[in-house]
């Protein structure tokens, strides 16, 4: 948790720097964003590899019963890690799908409301249904985390 608190000022500073550069030189700001995305990609891959390799624990080999318990907890730690990874994929995939759906339905709703303002209620229901995709992914993630 403290890592996020340490990284938060750097993240806000990067956003402010990018916003100010975007006004002056959009090409340089785009290059800055692409390089930051590359850094985030590499950091995410490193965290992924650490999470995959961190599932094994040191077992005490002096007692065979303790070694069996340690091996069982190691395999369950691996299974819970897979469940957590599945939960993360469920949330990420459903959020991206919901974002795409809301973008298209929101644009169509605004176009329809510009011609007929009385369609506001119906248009917002359609946009809300598109947002429900993210909620379904969150429910699946909660179920997966509960079984982990």
trRosetta pair geometry for C-beta under 8 A, 3 or more apart (Angstrom, degrees):
i j d omega theta_ij theta_ji phi_ij phi_ji
1 4 6.0 -53 -165 31 41 108
1 5 6.8 35 144 -14 69 105
2 5 5.3 -53 -149 39 44 113
2 6 6.2 46 151 -21 71 102
3 6 5.7 -55 -150 37 32 110
3 7 6.1 20 155 -11 67 112
4 7 5.7 -60 -139 45 31 105
4 8 6.2 51 156 -46 65 97
5 8 5.8 -32 -144 5 30 120
6 9 7.8 -61 179 27 34 95
6 10 7.8 16 138 -1 63 113
7 10 5.4 -64 -159 45 53 113
7 11 5.8 56 146 -27 81 105
8 11 5.6 -54 -145 35 32 113
8 12 6.4 28 159 -15 66 104
9 12 5.7 -53 -143 40 34 108
9 13 6.0 36 156 -20 66 108
10 13 5.6 -54 -145 39 30 114
10 14 6.3 34 154 -21 63 105
11 14 5.7 -53 -149 34 30 112
11 15 6.6 29 153 -18 63 104
12 15 5.7 -53 -150 35 34 112
12 16 6.4 31 153 -16 66 105
13 16 5.8 -55 -145 39 32 109
13 17 6.1 32 155 -19 66 108
14 17 5.7 -54 -142 38 30 112
14 18 6.2 29 158 -18 64 107
14 36 6.3 123 -172 -122 136 147
15 18 5.9 -56 -146 38 28 109
15 19 6.3 29 155 -20 64 107
16 19 5.7 -55 -147 36 31 111
16 20 6.4 24 157 -14 65 106
17 20 6.1 -59 -148 39 29 105
17 21 6.2 23 156 -14 65 111
17 32 7.5 -124 121 167 105 153
18 21 5.8 -58 -142 42 30 108
18 22 6.1 40 155 -33 65 104
18 29 5.6 107 -161 -156 70 99
18 32 5.9 -167 -106 105 88 128
18 33 6.1 82 -138 -71 132 90
18 36 7.8 -63 -73 -1 132 154
19 22 5.7 -47 -146 23 29 116
19 23 7.3 28 156 -17 58 99
20 23 6.2 -53 -161 29 35 109
20 24 6.9 18 151 -5 65 110
21 24 5.8 -67 -150 45 39 103
21 25 6.1 -45 -179 54 78 83
21 28 5.9 -105 176 100 118 103
21 29 4.1 158 111 -85 101 96
21 32 6.2 55 88 14 159 153
22 25 8.0 -93 -125 69 15 42
22 26 5.8 40 -158 -107 62 67
22 29 4.1 139 -82 -170 62 174
24 28 7.8 -30 93 53 94 124
24 29 7.9 130 57 -42 75 114
25 28 4.0 30 112 23 122 114
25 29 6.3 153 91 -17 67 87
26 29 5.5 -58 -144 40 34 113
26 30 6.2 38 157 -24 68 103
27 30 5.7 -51 -150 32 30 112
27 31 6.6 31 150 -17 62 103
28 31 5.6 -51 -150 36 35 113
28 32 6.4 39 149 -22 65 104
29 32 5.4 -50 -148 35 35 115
29 33 6.4 37 152 -19 65 103
30 33 5.7 -51 -148 36 33 112
30 34 6.4 33 153 -18 64 105
31 34 5.7 -54 -147 37 32 111
31 35 6.4 30 155 -17 65 105
32 35 5.9 -56 -148 37 30 108
32 36 6.3 29 154 -16 64 107
33 36 5.7 -55 -146 39 31 110
33 37 6.3 34 154 -20 65 105
34 37 5.6 -51 -147 36 32 113
34 38 6.5 36 151 -21 63 103
35 38 5.5 -50 -150 33 35 115
35 39 6.6 37 150 -19 65 101
36 39 5.6 -49 -148 34 36 112
36 40 6.4 35 152 -17 66 104
37 40 5.6 -53 -146 39 33 112
37 41 6.3 39 152 -24 65 104
38 41 5.5 -50 -147 32 32 115
38 42 6.5 30 155 -15 64 103
39 42 5.9 -55 -149 37 31 108
39 43 6.3 29 153 -16 65 108
40 43 5.6 -55 -143 40 32 111
40 44 6.1 35 156 -21 65 107
41 44 5.7 -56 -148 36 28 111
41 45 6.5 28 154 -18 63 105
42 45 5.7 -53 -149 36 32 111
42 46 6.4 33 152 -20 65 104
43 46 5.7 -52 -148 35 33 112
43 47 6.4 31 154 -16 65 105
44 47 5.7 -54 -146 39 32 110
44 48 6.2 37 152 -23 65 105
45 48 5.4 -51 -146 34 32 116
45 49 6.4 31 155 -17 65 104
46 49 5.9 -55 -149 38 31 108
46 50 6.3 30 152 -18 65 106
47 50 5.6 -53 -144 38 33 112
47 51 6.2 34 155 -21 66 105
48 51 5.8 -55 -148 36 29 110
48 52 6.5 27 154 -18 63 106
49 52 5.7 -52 -146 36 33 111
49 53 6.2 14 161 -4 67 110
50 53 6.2 -65 -141 48 28 97
50 54 5.7 33 160 -33 66 117
51 54 5.8 -53 -133 30 25 115
51 55 7.9 47 162 -43 52 88
51 81 6.3 163 166 -159 93 119
51 85 7.4 142 131 -76 138 108
52 55 7.0 -44 -178 -7 31 110
52 81 7.5 144 -106 149 41 141
53 56 7.4 -45 178 18 54 101
54 81 7.9 158 76 -105 87 146
55 74 6.7 100 146 -170 80 73
55 77 4.9 162 -159 116 80 102
55 78 4.3 81 172 -86 147 73
55 81 5.2 -93 -89 -6 117 153
56 74 5.6 29 -131 -153 54 121
56 77 8.0 171 -74 82 22 131
56 78 7.9 26 -63 -64 61 107
57 70 6.3 -126 88 -169 111 97
57 73 6.8 -23 32 101 141 107
57 74 5.3 -142 26 -90 90 96
57 77 7.0 96 -23 14 110 161
58 70 7.8 -57 108 -168 36 141
59 66 7.3 153 -173 126 83 84
59 67 5.0 77 162 -131 126 70
59 70 3.7 151 -117 107 95 149
59 71 6.4 16 -96 -52 150 71
59 74 7.4 -62 -60 -34 111 134
60 63 6.2 19 114 34 110 88
60 66 4.8 -20 70 120 110 135
60 67 6.6 -123 79 -69 56 71
60 70 6.7 151 23 -36 69 149
61 67 5.5 53 -113 -86 50 128
62 66 7.5 11 66 51 72 132
63 66 4.0 67 81 11 110 110
63 67 6.7 179 89 -14 56 83
64 67 5.4 -52 -147 35 36 114
64 68 6.4 40 153 -22 66 102
65 68 5.8 -52 -151 32 32 111
65 69 6.6 29 152 -15 64 105
66 69 5.7 -53 -148 38 35 110
66 70 6.1 35 152 -20 67 107
67 70 5.6 -53 -144 39 31 112
67 71 6.2 33 154 -20 65 105
68 71 5.7 -53 -147 36 30 111
68 72 6.4 30 153 -18 63 105
69 72 5.7 -54 -148 37 32 111
69 73 6.3 27 154 -15 66 105
70 73 5.8 -54 -145 39 31 107
70 74 6.2 36 152 -24 64 106
71 74 5.5 -51 -146 34 32 115
71 75 6.5 28 156 -16 64 103
72 75 6.0 -55 -148 37 32 106
72 76 6.3 26 154 -14 65 107
73 76 5.6 -55 -143 42 35 109
73 77 6.1 42 153 -26 66 104
74 77 5.6 -50 -147 33 30 114
74 78 6.6 32 151 -19 61 102
75 78 5.5 -48 -151 33 36 114
75 79 6.5 36 149 -18 65 102
76 79 5.4 -49 -146 37 39 112
76 80 6.2 37 154 -18 68 103
77 80 5.8 -52 -143 38 31 107
77 81 6.3 37 152 -23 62 104
78 81 5.6 -52 -149 33 31 114
78 82 6.6 32 151 -19 63 102
79 82 5.6 -52 -151 34 34 111
79 83 6.5 36 149 -19 65 103
79 148 7.6 -180 120 -140 76 67
80 83 5.4 -49 -147 36 38 114
80 84 6.3 39 152 -19 67 103
80 148 4.0 96 -144 -177 82 91
81 84 5.7 -52 -147 37 32 110
81 85 6.3 34 152 -19 65 105
82 85 5.5 -52 -146 37 33 113
82 86 6.3 36 152 -20 64 104
83 86 5.6 -52 -148 37 32 113
83 87 6.4 36 151 -22 64 103
83 144 4.9 -179 -175 174 87 91
83 145 6.9 150 138 -91 108 34
83 147 6.0 -146 -141 87 147 90
83 148 3.7 -168 89 -89 140 99
84 87 5.5 -49 -148 33 34 114
84 88 6.5 36 152 -19 64 102
84 144 7.5 163 -82 131 28 109
84 145 6.7 62 -101 -104 70 79
84 148 5.7 68 -49 -120 79 160
85 88 5.7 -51 -150 34 33 112
85 89 6.5 33 151 -17 65 104
86 89 5.7 -53 -146 37 33 110
86 90 6.3 37 153 -23 65 105
86 144 5.3 -142 95 -154 108 153
87 90 5.6 -51 -147 33 32 114
87 91 6.5 27 156 -14 65 104
87 140 7.5 -178 -123 117 64 75
87 141 3.8 95 -161 -146 87 81
87 142 7.8 114 -139 -39 120 22
87 144 4.2 -166 -72 84 94 129
87 145 5.2 55 -95 -51 161 87
87 148 7.6 -66 -22 -38 132 135
88 91 6.0 -56 -148 38 31 106
88 92 6.1 25 157 -15 66 111
88 141 7.4 94 -56 -127 26 120
89 92 5.8 -57 -140 42 30 108
89 93 5.9 26 163 -16 67 112
90 93 6.2 -57 -140 40 23 106
90 94 6.1 13 165 -10 61 113
90 137 4.8 173 155 -162 79 83
90 140 4.5 -130 -173 98 148 119
90 141 4.8 -173 81 -64 121 84
90 144 6.7 152 7 0 146 144
91 94 6.2 -62 -142 43 24 103
91 95 6.0 24 160 -20 63 113
91 137 5.3 137 -106 141 35 111
91 138 6.1 61 -111 -89 91 60
91 141 4.8 18 -51 -57 99 152
92 95 5.9 -59 -145 37 26 110
92 96 6.4 22 159 -15 63 107
93 96 6.0 -57 -147 37 29 106
93 97 6.2 27 156 -15 65 109
93 137 6.4 -174 75 -122 77 137
94 97 5.6 -54 -144 41 33 113
94 98 6.1 35 156 -20 66 106
94 133 5.4 -167 -166 146 86 80
94 134 5.1 139 134 -116 98 41
94 136 6.1 -156 -140 76 142 80
94 137 2.3 -151 19 -40 156 144
94 138 7.1 -127 86 -24 145 61
94 140 7.5 146 -35 33 145 123
95 98 5.7 -52 -143 38 30 110
95 99 6.3 34 154 -23 63 104
95 134 5.0 61 -98 -122 57 106
95 137 6.5 -117 -32 75 65 153
96 99 5.6 -51 -148 32 32 113
96 100 6.6 30 154 -16 64 103
97 100 5.9 -55 -150 36 32 108
97 101 6.2 28 154 -16 66 109
97 133 5.1 -108 106 148 108 143
97 134 7.7 180 70 -67 83 67
97 137 7.8 143 42 -44 116 136
98 101 5.6 -56 -143 41 33 111
98 102 6.0 30 159 -18 68 107
98 130 6.3 131 -150 149 67 73
98 131 5.6 68 -166 -132 118 40
98 132 7.7 -176 -115 57 115 30
98 133 4.2 -174 -79 73 87 105
98 134 3.7 -45 -16 -41 163 97
98 137 7.7 -118 -24 10 119 128
99 102 6.0 -53 -141 39 27 107
99 103 6.3 33 155 -25 61 106
100 103 5.7 -53 -150 31 30 114
100 104 6.7 19 157 -10 64 106
101 104 6.2 -61 -151 40 30 102
101 105 6.0 12 162 -4 68 114
101 130 3.6 -167 133 -161 113 110
101 131 7.8 -158 91 -55 114 38
101 133 6.0 106 22 7 151 144
102 105 6.1 -61 -133 50 28 100
102 106 5.3 32 165 -24 67 115
102 127 5.9 65 -136 -159 78 85
102 130 4.9 164 -72 113 60 126
102 131 5.8 53 -79 -71 119 79
103 106 6.1 -55 -136 38 18 110
103 107 6.4 17 161 -17 57 109
104 107 6.0 -57 -149 35 27 108
104 108 6.4 20 156 -12 63 109
104 130 7.9 -170 61 -129 85 155
105 108 5.7 -57 -145 42 34 109
105 109 6.0 38 154 -24 68 107
105 126 5.2 -151 -170 132 127 102
105 127 5.1 175 115 -93 117 64
105 130 4.8 -173 21 -30 147 151
106 109 5.5 -53 -142 36 30 112
106 110 6.4 29 158 -17 64 104
106 127 5.4 70 -79 -116 74 123
107 110 5.9 -54 -148 36 29 108
107 111 6.5 29 153 -18 63 106
108 111 5.6 -54 -148 37 33 112
108 112 6.3 30 154 -17 66 106
108 123 7.9 -162 105 -139 75 104
109 112 5.8 -55 -146 39 31 108
109 113 6.1 26 157 -16 66 109
109 119 7.7 -158 -155 124 72 109
109 123 3.4 124 -147 -173 106 116
109 124 7.1 113 -166 -61 150 43
109 126 6.3 179 -78 69 118 118
109 127 5.7 -50 -20 -47 159 113
110 113 5.7 -56 -139 41 30 108
110 114 6.3 38 157 -29 64 102
110 123 7.9 140 -46 174 36 148
111 114 5.9 -49 -150 25 29 112
111 115 7.3 15 155 -6 59 104
112 115 6.2 -66 -160 41 35 102
112 116 6.4 -37 167 47 73 93
112 119 5.2 -75 135 98 111 154
112 123 5.9 179 73 -87 123 127
113 116 6.9 -83 -126 75 30 54
113 117 5.7 54 -171 -115 77 47
113 119 5.6 -137 -89 72 67 97
113 120 5.7 70 -120 -83 123 69
113 123 5.7 -79 -51 3 109 165
114 117 8.0 33 -111 -71 13 72
116 119 4.9 70 99 -12 102 112
117 120 6.3 4 176 -39 62 104
119 122 5.2 -61 -165 50 72 110
119 123 5.3 73 136 -29 91 107
120 123 5.9 -63 -145 38 25 109
120 124 6.3 19 162 -17 64 109
121 124 6.1 -59 -147 36 27 106
121 125 6.7 29 154 -21 62 104
122 125 5.7 -53 -153 30 34 113
122 126 6.7 33 152 -18 65 103
123 126 5.8 -54 -155 34 35 111
123 127 6.5 32 150 -15 67 105
124 127 5.5 -51 -145 39 38 111
124 128 6.1 43 152 -22 66 105
125 128 5.6 -55 -148 37 31 114
125 129 6.5 35 152 -22 64 102
126 129 5.7 -49 -150 31 32 112
126 130 6.8 33 150 -18 62 102
127 130 5.7 -52 -155 34 35 113
127 131 6.6 36 147 -20 65 104
128 131 5.5 -53 -150 35 36 113
128 132 6.8 54 148 -36 63 94
129 132 5.4 -35 -158 9 39 122
130 133 6.4 -28 -180 -1 46 111
131 134 6.0 -41 -175 26 59 110
131 135 7.1 57 134 -16 73 102
132 135 5.1 -53 -153 36 50 115
132 136 6.3 54 150 -24 74 98
133 136 5.8 -51 -153 31 33 112
133 137 6.8 32 150 -15 63 104
134 137 5.7 -53 -153 37 36 113
134 138 6.4 38 149 -21 66 105
135 138 5.5 -52 -149 35 35 114
135 139 6.5 39 151 -22 66 102
136 139 5.6 -51 -150 33 34 113
136 140 6.6 34 152 -18 64 103
137 140 5.6 -51 -148 36 34 112
137 141 6.4 35 152 -19 65 105
138 141 5.6 -52 -148 36 33 113
138 142 6.5 35 152 -21 65 102
139 142 5.7 -51 -148 33 32 110
139 143 6.5 34 152 -18 64 104
140 143 5.7 -54 -151 36 32 113
140 144 6.4 31 152 -18 66 107
141 144 5.6 -54 -146 39 33 111
141 145 6.2 31 156 -18 67 106
142 145 5.8 -54 -143 39 31 109
142 146 6.3 36 154 -23 63 106
143 146 5.7 -55 -150 34 29 114
143 147 6.7 18 156 -11 63 107
144 147 6.0 -62 -150 40 32 103
144 148 6.5 44 150 -39 65 102
145 148 5.4 -43 -149 14 37 121
